[in-house]
Amino acid sequence: MALNSELSNIQARSLLIAIELSLALLIGFGLLAISLGSAAWILGGIAAGAIVYFSYRHLDPTIQPNRNARKAGQLIVGLSIGLSLPPDHLSGLASESFILLGLPFFLMAAGGAIGLLYARVEGIDLLTGLLATTPGNIGVMASLAADYEKSTAIVSLVQLMRFTTVIFAMPLIANVALPNASTHAIASFIHRAFTVEWSTFGIAGLMITIAVIVVHFATQIKVPLAAFLGAIVVGLGFELLSLFNDLFQISFPLIFSVIGQILLGMTIGEYWGINPRLKLTTVLKAIIPVGLMLFAGLIAAAAIHYFTHLSWLSCLLMAAPGGSPEMIAIALTLQQDPEIITIAHVIRLLTINLSLPFLLEFAAYQTAHQPTFK
């Protein structure tokens, strides 16, 4: 009986993913047509995930976002990122080490200050405020809130608003900075996606298999964001091998990258689809920390632009407090200094994940002296 129930659950999950992917492709093509190609597939995934999960939760109120789908998206996008990082370009980033190391600490400090303010404005405990405003992974922050019996609804709401606002804003900014015609966008995409040799798919499949094995072992030893970081390492490894042997010259199929981006967006949309209905005042107050986090990102981008030779759009993508895989994927699409943007976001991810124990200790210490803000 239990086995039949498990099989039924797997079938339902598979059907949902198939529906989400199909809907995301349709929405993505629509976004391509209106010149939002830099994030069309991520945005399509968000919309599809939200629509499907909002509809399905009436049949299954206990449904949760499919984290395995996001890990699969991180793995695929991570591979494409690794393959797009020329090793000879990475060696030249040492001069930017001050910026690369300072950025995550600035964003963490800004998130902490905004969390303190938000806790006072919303009248919630400090840990909830900090988890809501720390620019980290939405799933990790929501899970920590649940583990410590804090408001997962508020944490998810603010994190979702941050993720979604940044992802929606970037294509609009990019269209202003890099105007382009969209008349033949769909035809061009179809041509590039399907004029690929079958051998390329075979090699890409082999590389995905190797990445899955590497990610499995990385997960076992508790590497933060193993699916994303492990896949980048595998992709970069193949890129290094290509310097010595033409056999390893690999072009990652565009359709794989598209599926990876859709899977990234789907999980964000799924969180929107199951997000509980909150009071209007709670939603409006959540705009405050989201706006302040975006402002902090703009300050950081302005500082980077002042001290470096990078374009304004590259600086924004480096400092944007959005999802790291999403920001790097957009950078690759726009061909905006993917090397330094990738390194900046990887350092931010590692810094935040390694700093979480200190964040929890800080919140516990402060709460012991001032339990709640009222």
ZIBEL-V359279 format. One record per pair of residues at least 4 apart in sequence whose ideal C-beta (glycine too) atoms are under 7 Angstrom apart, sorted by the first residue. I is the first residue (numbers start at 1). J is the second residue. D is the distance in Angstrom with one decimal. If there is no record, write none. Layout:
i={I;I}
j={J;J}
d={D;D}
This chain:
i={1;2;3;4;5;6;7;8;9;10;11;12;13;13;14;15;16;16;16;17;17;17;18;19;19;20;20;20;20;20;21;21;22;23;23;23;23;24;24;24;24;24;24;24;25;25;26;27;27;27;27;28;28;28;28;29;29;31;31;31;31;32;32;32;32;32;32;33;33;33;34;35;35;35;35;36;36;36;37;37;38;38;38;38;38;38;39;39;39;39;39;40;41;41;41;41;41;42;42;42;42;42;42;42;43;43;43;43;44;44;44;45;45;45;45;45;45;45;45;46;46;46;46;46;47;47;48;48;48;49;49;49;49;49;49;49;49;50;50;50;50;51;52;52;53;53;53;53;53;54;56;56;57;57;57;57;63;65;65;65;66;66;67;67;67;68;69;69;69;69;70;70;70;70;71;71;72;72;73;73;73;73;74;74;74;74;74;74;75;75;75;75;75;76;76;76;76;76;77;77;77;77;77;77;77;78;78;78;78;78;78;79;79;79;79;79;79;79;79;80;80;80;80;80;80;81;81;81;81;81;81;82;82;82;82;82;82;82;83;83;83;83;83;84;84;85;85;85;85;85;85;87;87;87;89;90;93;93;93;96;96;96;97;98;99;99;99;99;100;100;100;101;102;103;103;103;103;103;103;104;104;104;104;104;105;105;106;106;107;107;107;107;107;107;108;108;108;108;109;110;110;111;111;111;111;111;112;112;113;114;114;114;114;114;115;115;115;115;115;115;116;116;117;118;118;118;118;118;118;119;119;119;119;119;120;121;121;122;123;123;124;124;124;124;125;125;125;126;126;126;126;127;127;127;127;127;128;128;128;128;128;128;129;130;130;130;131;131;131;131;131;132;132;132;132;132;133;133;133;134;134;134;135;135;135;136;136;136;137;137;138;138;138;138;138;138;139;140;141;141;141;142;142;142;142;143;144;145;145;145;145;146;150;151;152;153;153;153;154;154;155;156;156;156;157;157;157;157;157;158;158;158;158;159;160;160;160;160;160;161;161;161;162;162;162;162;163;163;163;163;164;164;165;165;165;166;166;166;166;167;167;169;170;170;170;171;173;173;173;174;174;174;175;177;177;178;184;185;186;187;188;189;190;191;192;193;193;196;196;196;198;199;200;200;200;201;201;202;203;203;204;204;204;204;205;206;207;207;207;207;208;209;210;210;211;211;211;211;212;213;214;214;214;214;215;215;215;215;215;216;217;218;218;218;219;219;223;223;224;224;224;225;225;226;227;228;228;229;229;230;231;232;233;234;235;236;237;238;238;238;241;241;242;242;242;252;252;254;255;256;257;258;259;260;261;261;262;264;264;264;265;266;267;268;269;270;271;278;278;280;281;282;286;287;288;289;290;291;292;293;293;294;294;295;296;297;297;297;297;298;299;300;300;301;301;301;301;301;302;303;304;304;304;304;304;305;305;305;310;310;310;311;312;313;313;313;314;314;314;314;315;316;317;317;317;317;317;318;318;318;320;322;322;323;324;324;324;324;325;326;327;327;327;328;328;328;328;328;329;330;331;331;331;331;332;336;337;338;339;340;341;342;343;344;345;346;347;348;349;350;351;352;355;356;357;358;359;360;361;362;363;364;366;367}
j={5;6;7;8;9;10;11;12;13;14;15;16;17;66;18;19;20;52;56;21;66;69;22;23;52;24;48;49;52;266;25;262;26;27;48;51;52;28;41;44;45;48;262;266;29;44;30;31;44;47;48;32;40;41;44;33;186;36;40;43;44;37;40;182;185;186;189;182;185;186;182;175;180;182;185;40;43;171;185;333;170;171;174;330;333;334;43;167;170;171;330;44;45;258;261;262;265;46;167;261;264;265;326;329;47;167;168;265;48;262;265;49;261;262;263;264;265;266;269;50;164;265;268;269;51;269;52;266;269;53;265;266;267;268;269;270;273;54;269;272;273;55;56;273;57;63;270;273;274;273;60;63;61;63;273;274;274;267;270;271;267;270;71;139;267;72;73;263;266;267;74;263;264;267;75;227;76;263;77;260;263;264;78;227;228;231;264;325;79;211;215;227;231;80;256;257;259;260;81;257;260;261;264;325;329;82;227;228;231;232;235;83;207;208;211;231;234;235;252;84;235;252;257;260;332;85;232;235;328;332;342;231;232;233;234;235;236;239;235;238;239;250;252;332;338;90;236;239;338;339;342;239;240;243;339;339;339;340;343;100;308;340;101;102;103;304;307;308;343;344;347;347;106;107;300;318;319;344;348;108;347;348;351;352;109;351;110;300;111;135;296;300;321;348;112;351;352;355;113;114;296;115;133;134;135;293;116;130;117;118;133;289;292;293;119;129;130;132;133;134;120;129;121;122;129;132;133;288;289;124;125;126;129;373;373;285;288;285;373;374;128;129;151;154;150;367;372;130;363;366;367;131;148;150;363;367;132;145;150;151;154;155;133;134;359;363;141;144;145;150;155;154;155;158;159;289;158;289;293;141;352;359;293;321;352;140;141;352;141;225;142;156;159;160;163;271;143;144;145;155;159;146;152;155;156;147;148;150;151;152;155;152;155;155;156;157;276;278;158;282;159;160;271;275;161;275;278;283;286;162;286;289;290;163;164;268;271;272;275;165;286;290;166;290;293;321;167;268;322;323;168;268;169;290;294;170;320;321;322;322;326;173;174;320;330;175;177;313;316;178;313;334;179;312;313;334;188;189;190;191;192;193;194;195;254;254;255;200;201;253;202;203;204;251;253;205;253;206;207;250;208;252;253;256;209;210;211;234;238;250;212;213;214;234;215;230;231;234;216;217;218;230;233;234;219;226;227;230;231;220;221;223;226;230;223;226;229;230;349;350;353;229;349;230;231;232;325;233;346;234;235;236;237;238;239;240;241;242;248;250;245;248;248;249;250;256;257;258;259;260;261;262;263;264;265;329;266;323;325;326;269;270;271;272;273;274;275;282;283;284;285;286;290;291;292;293;294;295;296;297;321;298;321;299;300;301;319;320;321;302;303;304;319;305;315;316;318;319;306;307;308;310;315;318;319;310;312;315;314;315;337;336;316;317;334;336;318;336;337;341;319;320;327;330;331;336;341;340;341;344;327;326;327;327;328;345;348;349;329;330;331;341;345;332;338;341;342;345;333;334;336;337;338;341;338;341;341;342;343;344;345;346;347;348;349;350;351;352;353;354;355;356;359;360;361;362;363;364;365;366;367;368;370;371}
d={6.5;6.4;6.4;6.2;6.4;6.5;6.4;6.4;6.4;6.3;6.3;6.4;6.5;6.5;6.4;6.4;6.2;6.0;6.4;6.2;6.9;6.2;6.4;6.2;5.5;5.9;4.5;5.7;5.0;5.3;6.5;6.2;6.8;6.3;4.0;6.6;6.7;5.8;6.9;4.0;4.7;3.9;4.5;6.8;6.5;6.9;6.8;6.4;3.9;5.0;6.2;6.4;4.6;4.7;3.5;6.6;5.8;4.2;3.8;5.8;6.2;5.2;5.0;7.0;4.6;5.4;6.2;6.2;6.5;6.0;6.6;5.9;6.5;3.7;6.9;5.3;6.8;4.5;5.8;6.8;6.7;4.6;4.8;5.1;4.8;5.3;5.2;5.7;6.0;4.5;5.4;6.0;6.4;5.0;4.0;5.0;6.9;6.6;5.8;4.9;5.8;4.0;5.4;6.8;6.4;6.5;6.8;6.4;6.1;6.2;6.6;6.0;6.8;4.0;6.6;6.4;2.5;4.3;6.2;6.3;6.5;4.3;5.0;4.1;6.3;6.2;6.0;6.3;6.2;5.9;6.7;4.0;6.5;6.7;2.5;4.2;6.2;5.9;3.9;4.2;4.6;6.4;6.0;6.8;6.0;6.6;4.5;2.8;5.5;4.0;6.3;6.2;5.8;5.6;6.5;5.4;6.3;5.0;3.9;5.4;6.6;6.5;6.4;5.9;6.9;6.4;6.5;5.0;5.8;6.2;6.3;6.4;6.4;3.9;6.3;4.1;6.5;5.4;6.0;4.8;2.9;4.0;5.7;4.3;3.9;6.8;6.9;5.4;6.6;5.6;6.1;4.7;4.4;6.8;5.7;6.9;6.4;3.0;6.2;6.9;4.2;6.3;6.3;5.0;5.4;6.3;6.9;4.7;2.9;4.5;6.5;6.3;6.2;6.8;5.7;4.7;6.3;4.3;6.4;6.3;6.8;4.7;4.8;6.8;6.8;6.7;5.4;6.3;5.5;6.7;5.8;6.6;4.4;6.7;6.2;2.0;4.1;6.4;4.4;6.3;5.4;6.2;5.3;5.5;5.6;6.3;5.7;6.3;6.7;5.5;6.3;6.3;5.5;6.8;4.8;5.8;6.6;5.8;6.0;5.5;6.5;6.2;5.9;5.8;6.1;5.7;6.5;6.5;5.9;5.5;5.6;6.8;6.0;6.4;5.9;6.8;6.4;5.9;6.7;6.1;5.6;4.1;3.9;6.8;6.2;6.9;6.2;5.6;6.1;5.3;6.6;6.6;6.3;6.6;6.4;6.7;6.6;6.3;6.5;6.2;3.8;6.1;4.7;4.7;5.5;6.7;6.7;6.3;6.7;6.0;4.5;5.0;4.7;6.0;6.3;4.1;3.9;6.7;4.0;7.0;6.9;6.7;6.2;5.7;4.6;6.4;5.9;6.5;4.3;5.4;6.8;5.0;3.2;4.9;4.6;5.7;6.1;5.3;6.0;5.5;4.6;5.8;6.5;6.5;6.6;6.2;5.2;6.2;5.0;5.2;5.5;6.1;6.1;5.6;3.9;6.6;6.2;6.5;4.4;5.1;5.9;6.2;6.4;5.9;6.0;5.5;4.8;5.7;5.2;6.7;4.8;5.9;4.7;3.8;6.5;6.5;6.5;4.9;6.4;6.4;6.5;6.6;6.6;4.1;6.9;5.8;5.6;4.4;6.6;7.0;6.1;6.8;4.3;6.6;6.1;6.5;6.1;6.4;6.5;5.5;5.5;6.5;5.1;5.5;4.9;6.2;6.3;4.2;6.5;4.5;4.3;5.0;6.9;6.4;5.8;6.2;5.1;6.1;6.5;6.9;6.1;5.7;5.8;6.0;6.3;6.4;6.3;7.0;5.3;6.4;5.0;5.6;6.3;6.3;5.9;6.7;5.4;6.0;6.7;5.8;5.7;4.6;6.5;5.2;5.7;6.0;6.3;5.4;5.8;5.5;6.1;6.4;6.0;6.0;6.7;6.4;5.1;6.3;3.2;5.7;5.6;6.0;6.0;6.7;5.4;6.3;6.2;6.8;6.5;5.5;6.3;5.6;6.5;6.9;4.7;6.4;5.2;6.3;6.4;6.3;6.4;5.9;6.2;5.7;5.3;4.6;4.8;5.0;6.7;5.2;6.5;6.3;6.1;6.2;5.9;6.2;5.8;6.6;6.4;5.6;6.4;5.9;5.5;6.0;6.5;6.6;6.3;6.7;6.2;6.9;6.4;6.8;6.3;5.8;6.0;6.5;4.7;4.4;6.3;6.9;6.1;4.7;6.9;5.4;6.2;5.2;5.1;4.1;6.5;6.7;6.8;4.1;3.8;4.3;6.9;4.4;6.4;6.8;6.7;6.4;3.8;5.4;5.6;5.0;6.4;6.7;5.7;6.6;6.7;6.6;6.2;6.1;6.2;6.8;6.4;6.4;6.5;6.6;5.6;5.8;6.1;4.0;4.3;5.0;7.0;6.0;6.1;6.3;6.5;6.4;6.4;6.4;6.4;6.7;6.6;5.4;6.2;7.0;5.5;5.8;6.2;6.1;6.7;6.9;6.3;6.6;6.1;4.4;5.7;6.2;6.2;6.5;6.3;5.8;6.4;6.1;6.5;6.3;6.4;6.6;4.9;6.6;6.9;6.6;6.5;6.2;4.7;5.3;4.8;6.3;6.5;6.4;3.8;6.2;4.2;4.8;6.9;4.2;6.4;6.4;5.6;6.5;4.4;6.0;6.3;6.5;5.6;4.4;4.3;5.3;5.9;6.6;6.4;6.5;6.9;5.4;6.4;4.6;4.3;6.4;6.3;5.7;5.3;6.4;4.8;6.0;5.1;6.8;5.2;4.5;5.4;5.7;5.2;6.6;6.2;3.8;6.6;5.4;6.1;6.5;6.4;6.9;6.0;6.5;6.6;5.9;5.2;5.7;6.5;6.2;4.8;6.9;4.9;4.4;5.1;6.9;5.7;5.7;6.6;6.1;6.5;6.1;6.3;6.4;6.3;6.4;6.0;6.2;6.3;5.9;5.9;6.9;5.9;6.4;6.4;6.2;6.4;6.3;6.2;6.3;6.0;6.4;6.2;5.7}
